Amino acid sequence: MRDFTDKVAVITGAGSGIGRALAVELAARGARLALSDVDDEGLRETVRGCAGHGGQVHGYRLDVADRVAVLAHAEQVGADFGRVDLLVNNAGVTLLASVADGSWEDLEWVMNVDFWGVVHGTRAFLPLLTESRGHLVNVSSVLGLAGAPMQSGYNAAKFAVRGFTEAVAQELRADGVPVGVSCVHPGRIRTNIMHNARNDGQRDYQAVREQFDRTVDISAEYAARAILRGVARNRARILIGADAYRTDILTRLLGPWYLRVVAGGGRRPVTSTGRRPR
Ligand SMILES: NC(=O)c1ccc[n+]([C@@H]2O[C@H](COP(=O)([O-])OP(=O)(O)OC[C@H]3O[C@@H](n4cnc5c(N)ncnc54)[C@H](O)[C@@H]3O)[C@@H](O)[C@H]2O)c1
């Protein structure tokens, strides 16, 4: 898909960050947009930002973790637009928690949104994508390539997205189904993700957020353009940012030895008592 003019694009989590930037970029390139989010206000702002470009834009309130709602959403979008050419399963949340201290509820939350949300979207829209010979984009993370401390839930969800997406790609290819599939692995991108993160309450996560805001300089707009470039080139794996490229190379060159290099650099935040936890 090299030209996005008049293509119908569905984007989940479009109320902020990468999803919003993708929506605005696609609107500027003449696409028709079905945008969704759980955040009504954020979604309204994105729809306003896209409407200026003159194309068809609908905003839908959608919780991607809700299977029944996602299936109904695909039907609704099919009825509203008549076709779907591009689906970006982008909605996501993050969790900063140690394996020992994190709650069961937060683990389920991150899996429900980040993993099940992608599965729901893929299954719900695959018939429409097949009809249009379209393209599926699932957003994983650099943390779908390498493990890191305090990220076990997010790591699990994003590795699962990668496994699921690569299996979908293989299956479609084997069956001769002409749908492109890309798995996106962004490095650290300046968005609201850290501000919406849950945590285990045991450590100084304010410092982690501040460090993220201070040091991350890749914009959501840059990430959006990289994703669309990857779609246009039908790339199976789309890496964004030097940290994603570095991690991809290290994990492939070093195999399990990457654990000493990559994760060894990601020190755990200290606890409020100043003690570095177990
Ligand atoms: N920002 C980064 O550093 C980074 C790095 C790697 C991967 N990612 C991934 O990129 C994607 C986009 O994240 P972002 O950085 O733009 O974050 P963001 O917080 O700015 O945007 C995420 C959007 O998803 C929405 N959302 C959350 N739960 C939802 C649900 N249950 N149903 C529907 N929408 C929901 C939020 O309301 C928000 O609008 C996520 O999948 C994230 O894991 C981000």
The ligand as an SDF file (V2000), in Angstrom:
LIG
                    3D

 44 48  0  0  0  0  0  0  0  0999 V2000
    5.8220    5.5340   23.7990 N   0  0  0  0  0  0  0  0  0  0  0  0
    6.7190    4.5570   23.8140 C   0  0  0  0  0  0  0  0  0  0  0  0
    7.8580    4.7220   24.2690 O   0  0  0  0  0  0  0  0  0  0  0  0
    6.3500    3.2040   23.2380 C   0  0  0  0  0  0  0  0  0  0  0  0
    7.3780    2.2830   23.0370 C   0  0  0  0  0  0  0  0  0  0  0  0
    7.0670    1.0340   22.5180 C   0  0  0  0  0  0  0  0  0  0  0  0
    5.7640    0.7190   22.2060 C   0  0  0  0  0  0  0  0  0  0  0  0
    4.7780    1.6140   22.4010 N   0  0  0  0  0  0  0  0  0  0  0  0
    3.4120    1.2240   22.0730 C   0  0  0  0  0  0  0  0  0  0  0  0
    2.8230    2.1770   21.2270 O   0  0  0  0  0  0  0  0  0  0  0  0
    1.3940    2.1150   21.3750 C   0  0  0  0  0  0  0  0  0  0  0  0
    0.8470    3.5220   21.5360 C   0  0  0  0  0  0  0  0  0  0  0  0
    1.2860    4.0490   22.7840 O   0  0  0  0  0  0  0  0  0  0  0  0
    1.6930    5.5780   23.0060 P   0  0  0  0  0  0  0  0  0  0  0  0
    3.1200    5.6100   23.3490 O   0  0  0  0  0  0  0  0  0  0  0  0
    1.1970    6.4110   21.8990 O   0  0  0  0  0  0  0  0  0  0  0  0
    0.9070    5.8580   24.3770 O   0  0  0  0  0  0  0  0  0  0  0  0
   -0.2520    6.8850   24.7590 P   0  0  0  0  0  0  0  0  0  0  0  0
   -0.5550    6.6230   26.1850 O   0  0  0  0  0  0  0  0  0  0  0  0
    0.1110    8.2630   24.3680 O   0  0  0  0  0  0  0  0  0  0  0  0
   -1.4790    6.3890   23.8400 O   0  0  0  0  0  0  0  0  0  0  0  0
   -2.1230    5.1540   24.0630 C   0  0  0  0  0  0  0  0  0  0  0  0
   -3.6220    5.3190   23.7840 C   0  0  0  0  0  0  0  0  0  0  0  0
   -4.2640    4.0490   24.0170 O   0  0  0  0  0  0  0  0  0  0  0  0
   -5.4840    4.3050   24.6800 C   0  0  0  0  0  0  0  0  0  0  0  0
   -5.9500    3.1370   25.4190 N   0  0  0  0  0  0  0  0  0  0  0  0
   -5.5090    2.6650   26.6110 C   0  0  0  0  0  0  0  0  0  0  0  0
   -6.2330    1.5970   26.9930 N   0  0  0  0  0  0  0  0  0  0  0  0
   -7.1550    1.3870   26.0110 C   0  0  0  0  0  0  0  0  0  0  0  0
   -8.1930    0.4320   25.8280 C   0  0  0  0  0  0  0  0  0  0  0  0
   -8.4310   -0.5240   26.7460 N   0  0  0  0  0  0  0  0  0  0  0  0
   -8.9440    0.4970   24.6930 N   0  0  0  0  0  0  0  0  0  0  0  0
   -8.7260    1.4750   23.7930 C   0  0  0  0  0  0  0  0  0  0  0  0
   -7.7590    2.4220   23.9160 N   0  0  0  0  0  0  0  0  0  0  0  0
   -6.9940    2.3690   25.0190 C   0  0  0  0  0  0  0  0  0  0  0  0
   -5.1780    5.4630   25.6150 C   0  0  0  0  0  0  0  0  0  0  0  0
   -6.3760    6.1190   26.0520 O   0  0  0  0  0  0  0  0  0  0  0  0
   -4.2930    6.3300   24.7330 C   0  0  0  0  0  0  0  0  0  0  0  0
   -5.0440    7.2590   23.9910 O   0  0  0  0  0  0  0  0  0  0  0  0
    1.1310    1.2030   22.5710 C   0  0  0  0  0  0  0  0  0  0  0  0
    0.7730   -0.0810   22.1090 O   0  0  0  0  0  0  0  0  0  0  0  0
    2.4810    1.1630   23.2690 C   0  0  0  0  0  0  0  0  0  0  0  0
    2.6540   -0.0130   24.0230 O   0  0  0  0  0  0  0  0  0  0  0  0
    5.0400    2.8590   22.9210 C   0  0  0  0  0  0  0  0  0  0  0  0
  1  2  1  0
  2  3  2  0
  2  4  1  0
  4  5  1  0
  4 44  2  0
  5  6  2  0
  6  7  1  0
  7  8  2  0
  8  9  1  0
  8 44  1  0
  9 10  1  0
  9 42  1  0
 10 11  1  0
 11 12  1  0
 11 40  1  0
 12 13  1  0
 13 14  1  0
 14 15  2  0
 14 16  1  0
 14 17  1  0
 17 18  1  0
 18 19  2  0
 18 20  1  0
 18 21  1  0
 21 22  1  0
 22 23  1  0
 23 24  1  0
 23 38  1  0
 24 25  1  0
 25 26  1  0
 25 36  1  0
 26 27  1  0
 26 35  1  0
 27 28  2  0
 28 29  1  0
 29 30  1  0
 29 35  2  0
 30 31  1  0
 30 32  2  0
 32 33  1  0
 33 34  2  0
 34 35  1  0
 36 37  1  0
 36 38  1  0
 38 39  1  0
 40 41  1  0
 40 42  1  0
 42 43  1  0
M  CHG  2   8   1  16  -1
M  END
$$$$
